[in-house]
Amino acid sequence: AQSVTQLGSHVSVSEGALVLLRCNYSSSVPPYLFWYVQYPNQGLQLLLKYTSAATLVKGINGFEAEFKKSETSFHLTKPSAHMSDAAEYFCAVSVAGGTSYGKLTFGQGTILTVHP
Amino acid sequence: DTAVSQTPKYLVTQMGNDKSIKCEQNLGHDTMYWYKQDSKKFLKIMFSYNNKELIINETVPNRFSPKSPDKAHLNLHINSLELGDSAVYFCASSQGTSGRFQFFGPGTRLTVL
C-alpha cells in the first residue's frame, strides 16, 4: 500500500519569500503524485501532477514540484509567496496497479500562512 | 458551469437520523468517489463507482450506502447517524479507474448533534 508524509503541519513565510512544502511518499510500484490546495471552506483544487513524464512539474499559480525517486520526495515550491497562497496543501499519491489501484492516498496536509 | 456539485453544502442533524448527500458531475467522467475529511483535515477514500458499478469499498460502516443511478450521479445515504460521522464529505470524479486526475466537489459539512 502507498502512503504519504507531509513534513510540517504548519509553514509560515513572509510575502515574497520562498515557499517549500515537503512531501515524501512510499509506494511499492511507480507512483503518480499530486498536490492539491484547499482554501478555507472550499473543496480541493488540483495544483499539479506527476504522471511519469518530466520530473519537474509546473502547476498553477506559479507552483512547481520535483519528483525525486532516490529521495522518494515530491516537494512543492514557489519562488515568491503571495498573500493569496495562504491555504492548506495536500500531497497525494496513486498507483497504476496493485490492490491500491484507483485510490488517492492523501498526506495529512500543511497549512501555509503568509505574513505581510 | 460547475464541474462537480454537491447538495447540501451544510447539513446539521440529530443522532440517529438518516440523511443523504447528493453529487453530480457534468465533466462526462465515468468514475466517481466519496471521501471523508475528519476534524483533523485527514482525507480518506470511502467508495468509488465506475459506470454505476462499485469498485472501491473501504472499511466503512454498513450505515453508509452509496448509490449511483447513472455515471453522472453518486449519492451517499447514511443511516442512524452518530457523532463520529461529523465531517466534511467530498465527492470527486475522474475519467477511468486509475484514480488520477480527480476533480473534487465543494464538500458537504455534516454536523451530528
Contacts between the chains, C-beta under 8 A, distances in Angstrom:
chain1	res1	chain2	res2	distance
A	32	B	98	7.8
A	32	B	99	7.8
A	32	B	100	5.2
A	34	B	100	7.9
A	36	B	104	7.6
A	38	B	41	8.0
A	42	B	106	6.2
A	42	B	107	7.5
A	43	B	4	7.7
A	43	B	90	6.2
A	43	B	104	4.5
A	43	B	105	5.5
A	43	B	106	4.3
A	43	B	107	5.2
A	44	B	43	7.9
A	44	B	90	6.8
A	44	B	92	8.0
A	44	B	104	4.2
A	45	B	104	7.5
A	46	B	101	7.4
A	46	B	102	7.8
A	46	B	103	7.3
A	49	B	100	7.2
A	49	B	101	6.9
A	51	B	100	6.4
A	88	B	41	6.4
A	90	B	43	6.7
A	94	B	98	6.9
A	94	B	99	4.0
A	94	B	100	5.8
A	96	B	98	6.6
A	101	B	97	7.3
A	101	B	98	7.2
A	101	B	99	7.0
A	102	B	31	7.8
A	102	B	48	6.3
A	102	B	55	6.5
A	102	B	56	5.9
A	102	B	97	4.8
A	102	B	98	6.2
A	102	B	99	4.2
A	103	B	45	5.3
A	103	B	48	7.9
A	103	B	56	6.2
A	103	B	99	5.6
A	104	B	33	7.9
A	104	B	45	6.5
A	104	B	92	8.0
A	104	B	99	5.3
A	104	B	102	6.0
A	105	B	45	7.8
A	106	B	42	7.3
A	106	B	43	4.2
A	106	B	44	7.4
A	108	B	40	7.4
A	108	B	41	7.2
A	108	B	42	5.8
A	109	B	41	4.8
A	109	B	42	7.6
A	109	B	43	7.9
